[in-house]
Amino acid sequence: APNQYIKSTKLRKAQLLLSQGKQANEASFEVGFSSFSQFSREYKRTFGYPPSETLSNAGIINLAPQQASVASSNQTIGDVNWGRF
């Protein structure tokens, strides 16, 4: 359905903006959501975590496995503090 495609595209763009450090409310309005609460609900439904957790999840997802294996228990790579994992 075209509406689902548009919503999915907006959410992926918002995910990119959030992973670059943009605030969730700014990203939601920038991609075209008029309601932040609706954006937050749809985001969590789509990605499985709220917009506020995007930086930590994006850091985990984007790291190559060899980078993760060499990280010491207290090392910070990007915005991820590996000491909490």
C-alpha positions as CSV (number, residue, x, y, z in Angstrom):
1,A,0.0,0.0,0.0
2,P,1.3,3.5,-0.8
3,N,0.6,4.9,2.6
4,Q,2.6,2.1,4.3
5,Y,5.5,2.8,1.9
6,I,5.5,6.5,2.7
7,K,5.3,5.9,6.5
8,S,8.2,3.3,6.3
9,T,10.3,5.8,4.3
10,K,9.7,8.5,6.8
11,L,10.6,6.3,9.7
12,R,13.8,5.1,8.0
13,K,14.8,8.7,7.4
14,A,14.0,9.6,11.0
15,Q,16.2,6.6,12.1
16,L,19.1,8.0,10.1
17,L,18.6,11.5,11.6
18,L,18.5,10.1,15.1
19,S,21.6,8.0,14.6
20,Q,23.3,11.2,13.5
21,G,22.4,12.8,16.9
22,K,19.2,14.8,16.0
23,Q,16.7,15.0,18.8
24,A,13.6,12.8,18.4
25,N,11.1,15.5,18.3
26,E,13.1,17.4,15.7
27,A,13.5,14.3,13.5
28,S,9.8,13.5,13.7
29,F,8.7,16.9,12.5
30,E,11.5,17.0,9.9
31,V,10.2,13.8,8.2
32,G,6.6,15.0,8.3
33,F,4.9,13.6,11.4
34,S,2.6,16.3,13.0
35,S,2.2,14.3,16.2
36,F,5.3,13.3,18.2
37,S,3.3,10.7,20.2
38,Q,2.2,9.1,16.9
39,F,5.7,9.1,15.6
40,S,7.1,7.5,18.7
41,R,4.4,4.7,18.7
42,E,5.0,4.0,15.0
43,Y,8.8,4.1,15.4
44,K,8.7,1.6,18.3
45,R,6.3,-0.7,16.4
46,T,8.6,-0.6,13.3
47,F,12.0,-0.9,14.9
48,G,11.3,-2.6,18.2
49,Y,12.7,0.2,20.4
50,P,11.8,3.8,21.1
51,P,13.4,6.7,19.2
52,S,15.3,7.6,22.4
53,E,17.3,4.3,22.1
54,T,18.3,4.8,18.5
55,L,21.9,5.9,19.1
56,S,22.7,2.9,21.3
57,N,21.0,0.5,19.0
58,A,22.5,2.0,15.8
59,G,26.0,1.8,17.3
60,I,25.5,-1.9,18.0
61,I,24.0,-2.7,14.6
62,N,26.6,-0.7,12.6
63,L,29.7,-2.0,14.3
64,A,31.5,-4.8,12.4
65,P,31.9,-7.9,14.5
66,Q,35.7,-7.7,14.6
67,Q,35.4,-4.1,16.1
68,A,33.1,-5.3,18.8
69,S,35.3,-8.2,19.7
70,V,38.4,-6.0,20.3
71,A,36.5,-3.5,22.5
72,S,37.6,-3.6,26.1
73,S,35.0,-3.7,28.8
74,N,35.2,0.1,29.4
75,Q,36.0,1.3,25.9
76,T,33.8,3.7,24.1
77,I,33.4,3.4,20.4
78,G,31.4,6.1,18.7
79,D,28.5,6.9,21.1
80,V,28.4,3.4,22.6
81,N,29.9,2.8,26.0
82,W,30.8,-0.9,25.9
83,G,31.1,-1.1,29.6
84,R,27.4,-1.6,30.0
85,F,27.1,-4.6,27.8
